[in-house]
Amino acid sequence: RGVAARWGLSGRAAFVRRDALAVLRDVGQQYHGPVAAVVLCCPSPYRAAPPPTMEPMHAHKAYAGTRGRATGGRGNSQLPDSADSHSFLGRMAVLREAARVLAPGGWLLLSSNAEDVAVAMVSAAR
């Protein structure tokens, strides 16, 4: 049995491992009921470059460890390149599609473990 069935949510919830934009498009085309909520949880933060005001020596120290070393100081190579990157869950295309499929009065819940990413997603969603 799947998680939705074990939790008593069969027919009301689904857990999907697929591109979020593709799922939202399919929901818009194939699901004929109201979409009460869309939840985008903990998207991987995109790679942040050191602020331009940081001196190179300080930038290297601030972005060392898992960030910087393998990418010549440009951040963790496993992270999306930017907020517009295809691999960033909170990109504008996903937010627009979520807004399109939501029923009037529906909820869009955005969650991230990185404050700057959460703030950027909320700002973009507005």
Secondary structure in CASP SS format (residue, H / E / C, confidence):
PFRMAT SS
TARGET T0000
AUTHOR 0000-0000-0000
METHOD secondary structure of the structure
MODEL  1
R C 1.00
G C 1.00
V H 1.00
A H 1.00
A H 1.00
R H 1.00
W C 1.00
G C 1.00
L C 1.00
S C 1.00
G C 1.00
R C 1.00
A C 1.00
A C 1.00
F C 1.00
V C 1.00
R C 1.00
R C 1.00
D C 1.00
A H 1.00
L H 1.00
A H 1.00
V H 1.00
L H 1.00
R H 1.00
D H 1.00
V H 1.00
G H 1.00
Q H 1.00
Q H 1.00
Y C 1.00
H C 1.00
G C 1.00
P C 1.00
V E 1.00
A E 1.00
A E 1.00
V E 1.00
V E 1.00
L E 1.00
C E 1.00
C C 1.00
P C 1.00
S C 1.00
P C 1.00
Y C 1.00
R C 1.00
A C 1.00
A C 1.00
P C 1.00
P C 1.00
P C 1.00
T C 1.00
M C 1.00
E C 1.00
P H 1.00
M H 1.00
H H 1.00
A H 1.00
H H 1.00
K H 1.00
A H 1.00
Y C 1.00
A C 1.00
G C 1.00
T C 1.00
R C 1.00
G C 1.00
R C 1.00
A C 1.00
T C 1.00
G C 1.00
G C 1.00
R C 1.00
G C 1.00
N C 1.00
S C 1.00
Q C 1.00
L C 1.00
P C 1.00
D C 1.00
S C 1.00
A C 1.00
D C 1.00
S C 1.00
H C 1.00
S C 1.00
F C 1.00
L C 1.00
G C 1.00
R C 1.00
M H 1.00
A H 1.00
V H 1.00
L H 1.00
R H 1.00
E H 1.00
A H 1.00
A H 1.00
R H 1.00
V H 1.00
L E 1.00
A E 1.00
P E 1.00
G E 1.00
G E 1.00
W E 1.00
L E 1.00
L E 1.00
L E 1.00
S E 1.00
S C 1.00
N C 1.00
A C 1.00
E H 1.00
D H 1.00
V H 1.00
A H 1.00
V H 1.00
A H 1.00
M H 1.00
V H 1.00
S H 1.00
A H 1.00
A H 1.00
R C 1.00
END
